[in-house]
Amino acid sequence: MGVRELGLPERFPHDGSLPERVTIWEVGPRDGLQNERTTVPVDVKLEFLDRLADAGLTTVEATSFVHPKWVPQLADAEELLARLRRRDGVRYPVLVPNERGLDRALAAGVTHVAVFASATESFARRNLNSGLDAQFAMFEPVIARAREAGLDVRGYVSMCFGDPWEGIVPTEQVVTVGRRLLDAGCTQLSLGDTIGVATAAAVERLLDAFIEGGVAIADLAVHFHDTYGQALANTLAALRKGVTTVDASAGGLGGCPYAESATGNLATEDLVWLLDGLGVEHGVDLDALVETSRWMSRQLGRSSPSRVVRALSG
C-alpha cells in the first residue's frame, strides 16, 4: 500500500526551526552492498542505481575503489561505472582509499570522490592499517590531487561517538580529525556514528564543537546507524542544528561488523517519512523508493529492515 492509498498528506507544514530542504546522500549501492556476504551481480547493481535515480535521489554513492581483496563485493567498480547510465543532475560519488584508488576513479571519469578516515587510533589501525595521525599521510595526497583535477572530495569520519575498543570518543579528538580533513581540501565532512551508540545530546554537542571550532554547518553531513534505535532522533537533532545533508541507505542496507547488535544504516525510507512529517523538502518519491527496496530485498533473498518499507508492504 502506498502513501496516497493510506490517505496521508505527502507534506506537512514546515517547521520554521528546520532547514527548508535536505539533500539525502544515498549510500546503499556502496556502503550497503559492500557488507553483503555474496556478490551482487553488476546488472542488479546497475538497475538499483537507475531505480534510485528514478525515485528522485540526486546523490547516489555508486561504488568503491578499495582493493578487491578487501571488498570483493565491489570488485566490479570499473565495469559498473563504464556501463552506468549517468543522469543529468545526479551525482555518483565513489570511495577512494589511496592514490591508486584515485587513479582508477579518474580513469573512470568520476567527478566526486570520498575518503574514509577514523576518529580513533584503534579503528584506524584495524580498518586502515595506519595510526590516527599517520592516516593523513595517505589521505592528503589523494585530496590534493583530486582537488587539482576539479573533483569534489567528501571526508568520512568514522567512530565519531563511540569505538568498540576505546569507548566514548572525546569530542575534541573528532573535531581535530575533521578539521585536518577540511584543511587538506575536503569540501564536506560526513560525521559517522559507526556503531550506532550516539544520542541526540551527543550529536548536538559534537556539532556545537565543530561550529565553535570555526567549521560552517553547511560543510557537515551526518551518517547514523540504527543499532539502538536512535538514528531518526539523532537526525532530528542534527537538522535542528542546521545540517542539510543526511546519509541514508535504501531499505536500511548495510551494517557494522564491529557491533554484533548493529542493525545497519538509517533507512532512506524512514528518513523520507520523517522529513515529510516535518515539511522538509527532499525531492524523493517515497512510493517509488519503497518499491525499489522491495525489489532489492527480492534480489538479496531477505526482507528489508526499514520500518517504513515493512509498514507500506503490509
Order of alpha helices (4+ residues) and beta strands (2+ residues): alpha-beta-alpha-beta-beta-alpha-beta-alpha-beta-alpha-alpha-beta-beta-beta-alpha-beta-alpha-beta-alpha-beta-alpha-alpha-alpha
